[in-house]
Each structure stands twice: as structure tokens, then as C-alpha cells.
Amino acid sequence: MRILVDADACPVVKIVEHTAEKYRIPVVLLCDTNHVLQSDYSEVLTVGVGADAVDFKLVSICQKGDIVVTQDYGVAAMILGKGAYGIHQSGRWYTDENIDQMLMERHFAKKARNAKKRNHIKGPAKRTVEDDIRFEKSLEKLIQKCRRE
């Protein structure tokens, strides 16, 4: 088991590393050449620039039993198909039971955005300490689940 992180602008990298080190799980951080990452614990894989270069690399190296941290529902769907586990930076797990609904919601949200004449899209709310605690607890539960299976 490894933890793979879609690390471009990922706010939970330090939490992932801290938790992984506690459980002695290797971590791979994937980023493109527009981001510079360094880590004392994780392996850092820098992938060439491209709209989905990191996503494709992550899916290609992902193996059954790995845990993948991503906010991309498309990536989540592909890694689930490979037998890996997925978790969003919010702490929500991606599962075979919820991924279709999440992809459909993403599709409808995109259609709604494209239908508006003005595309002023409010970004996500600022991340809080509570968000970080929720993610860490959820990641620990996922690690424990993976170890049991």
C-alpha cells in the first residue's frame, strides 16, 4: 500500500505525510513542472506540463490497494476501477456507490456554469482547522479499513 497524492495545489500534503509516517506508509507526491515540491518523507514525481498530465501519470502508476488523494472526480473514478481507494481533500471517500452521482453532479454544475452569460464563479470557502481535522480522521479510518481488507 502507498498513498499517492495529486499534489498540485493540494492543501493536505503535510497531513498526509504526517499520517503516513505514523503508519509507515510510503507517499508519492505528483505535481507538474509549474509547482515545486520538496519533501523529507515523500517521493516527489514531477510530470511535464499538460492539462491532465499529472492525472494520467497518477492513474497509470496507481495499483490495487493504494490510497489516492485527489479532488478530481474523473481521476477518482479511474482509480476505483483499478481497485484503489480514493479520498477527497474534504475527507469524503470515493466509492463505487457514490462516484456515479458525483460525476453526474459535476456534469450538471458545468452545464449550469456554461449557461450563464457572466461566468463569475465563487471559489471554495477558505480552509479551516476543522477541515484539516476532519480530513486527518477520515484518512486514518481509510488506512485502517485498507489494512483490514
KAGIZI-V599714 format. One record per residue. N is the residue number from 1. D_CENTER is the distance of its C-alpha to the mean C-alpha in Angstrom with 1 decimal. Layout:
# KAGIZI-V599714
N;D_CENTER, N;D_CENTER
This chain:
# KAGIZI-V599714
1;15.6, 2;13.2, 3;9.8, 4;7.9, 5;5.7, 6;5.3, 7;7.7, 8;9.8, 9;10.7, 10;7.9, 11;10.2, 12;9.3, 13;9.9, 14;13.4, 15;12.7, 16;10.5, 17;13.5, 18;16.1, 19;15.0, 20;14.6, 21;18.0, 22;19.5, 23;18.8, 24;19.5, 25;16.3, 26;15.6, 27;12.5, 28;11.8, 29;10.4, 30;10.4, 31;11.9, 32;14.8, 33;18.3, 34;18.2, 35;16.2, 36;17.9, 37;16.1, 38;18.2, 39;17.7, 40;20.3, 41;18.1, 42;15.4, 43;16.1, 44;15.1, 45;15.0, 46;16.1, 47;16.2, 48;18.8, 49;18.5, 50;17.9, 51;16.2, 52;13.8, 53;14.7, 54;11.4, 55;9.9, 56;13.1, 57;13.3, 58;10.0, 59;11.3, 60;14.7, 61;14.3, 62;12.2, 63;14.8, 64;15.8, 65;14.9, 66;11.9, 67;8.9, 68;5.5, 69;2.6, 70;1.3, 71;4.7, 72;6.7, 73;8.8, 74;10.7, 75;8.3, 76;7.6, 77;11.4, 78;12.1, 79;10.5, 80;12.2, 81;15.3, 82;15.2, 83;15.3, 84;11.9, 85;10.1, 86;6.8, 87;5.8, 88;5.0, 89;6.2, 90;9.4, 91;9.6, 92;10.1, 93;9.8, 94;9.6, 95;13.1, 96;15.8, 97;17.7, 98;15.5, 99;13.6, 100;16.8, 101;17.5, 102;14.2, 103;14.9, 104;18.5, 105;17.8, 106;15.8, 107;18.8, 108;21.4, 109;19.9, 110;20.0, 111;23.5, 112;24.6, 113;23.4, 114;25.3, 115;28.3, 116;28.8, 117;31.3, 118;29.7, 119;26.0, 120;25.5, 121;22.0, 122;21.3, 123;18.0, 124;15.9, 125;17.9, 126;17.9, 127;15.6, 128;18.0, 129;18.6, 130;18.4, 131;14.8, 132;14.1, 133;16.3, 134;14.8, 135;11.3, 136;13.2, 137;15.4, 138;12.9, 139;11.2, 140;14.8, 141;15.8, 142;13.2, 143;14.4, 144;17.9, 145;17.5, 146;16.4, 147;19.4, 148;21.7, 149;20.9
